[in-house]
Amino acid sequence: MAKNNEKDDISKMSFEQAIKELTGIVGRIEQGEIALQDSLEQYERGMTLIKHCRGILQRAEKRIEKISEQHVEPQER
Amino acid sequence: MVKAKAKIYTVGQVNTLIKGVLENNLPSRLTVAGEISDWKVHGPSGHCYFSLKDAGSVLPCVMWASQFKKVKFKPESGMAILGTGCIDVYPPQGKYQFYVERMQPAGVGALQLAFEQMVKRLQAQGLFDDKHKRELPRYPQRIAILTSESGAAVYDITESIFNRWPCVRLFLYPVPVQGEGAAAKIAAAIRDVNGRNAKLKLDLLIVGRGGGSLEDLWAFNEEVLARAVFDSAIPVISAVGHEVDVTIADLVADARASTPTKAGVVAVPDKQEVLEHLTGIERRLAGELKAALGLARQRLETLLANAVFRSPRLLARNREQRLDELQTALAAAVRGTTALARQQLSQYYERVVKIEPHRLLGTMALELGDLKSRADRAVTAVINTARMKITAKANLLAGLNPKAVLKRGYSITMVKETRQVLKRADEVQIDELLVTELAGRNLIESKVTKK
């Protein structure tokens, strides 16, 4: 978990990855494994992850693209 | 005696007659119930040869490969069937036989039987085993739906997904879902998206169609489709027909939605639940942080309760006091050191004074004077001795000077011409001039007159 480019890092994450990391963070904080300073950082990262997840959930294009044998073409429903 | 000659037929004519009788008296198509015996499929041609029999009767049967291809189940000896076709004569063997065009199992339907047989076979090969089931993604992002573009199923599936999980991207791969070749096309589509998935990045496939007769759903019972589903690296959900319909695809797939409208429940999580979960996590995170901060604050307060923090000036004063103490101690130490040094100095002075240097100097001057006179005397003696030795040597040397003897009256005579000292008489001639040296470098010249 690189601390540099944290935001870019998270924005590229899939929902699955983000949830997985979140679960890890909550677990570590709950078990009191980390120092207060780290807790603060983890909390902030956790909040960014939650925001990212909510952002993904907000996406609702509700459209269906069509795959045919050789090309992909978007098609409005 | 018979007048009229009895007509003689050839074998061929007889068979042709019989063929005519059969054709005229039997229905052109008939359905026969019986039990299969001696079932044989001729390898190269694929034609089937067998008999139908009942308690006391046997009917030879043929089914051509082209017709047999359409039979979904696998006939075998002992199986009760209904065969439909026509009776005809087979002249080469002189027998009539039943040309079966269609057959179906007696009792259960043909497709039902075929389905049961397929289940048994694929099950034996392990295609339905749980160990082969791929885990479904928990939060799918890209799902491909393989179904008919025109059917209701595509709407049912997409709606059921979007209602729960609107953030997903759906892809429709249109395929025929019934009729000849449909299974092969769906199978090819599954293999196609798997082959291109590095680009498509699908995390889930849904194959399905709406309800229909067993025959309509048949594509989903075919082995070619079952194999494709089994081989797919992308997890596959089947969503075929009505609640009660179970297809081979359902059994092979990694998960089954009982109908297309249930696809969403199986395939995707509910957005509301996930949001609540997120909120829960958020609350837990905030709570934990608050607790951690509270704990830290408490510890800080405990520390601050310490007297040092309660009255910081006391700390400063304490330090000042300590500084004073140190200063005093330092001054005392300096004083002590100085006194000691002074004492040592006076001790050394005492010792130096006791040495009385001036007296020592007097004694040394005396000794020096003594040494000087002794040295002078010794040197004079040495010089005198040397001088006397030189005089003696000079006297000795003076005696040895040939010129010195001249003083005692001796003289040296030389031949004037040669300047050779004359030692013998034969060294000169009469009338030769001689030179004689006397003391004081007086020279006389003389002439030899006699020898």
Interface residues (C-beta under 8 A of the other chain):
Chain A: S14 F15 E16 I19 L22 T23 I25 V26 I29 E30 G32 L36 S39 L40 Y43 G46 M47 I50 C53 R54 I56 L57 Q58 R59 A60 E61 K62 R63 I64 E65 K66 I67 S68 E69 V72 Q75 R77
Chain B: P137 R138 Y139 Q141 A144 I145 T158 F162 P166 C167 R169 L170 F171 L172 Y173 P174 D192 V193 L200 K271 V274 L275 L278 I281 E282 R284 L285 A286 E288 L289 A292 L293 A296
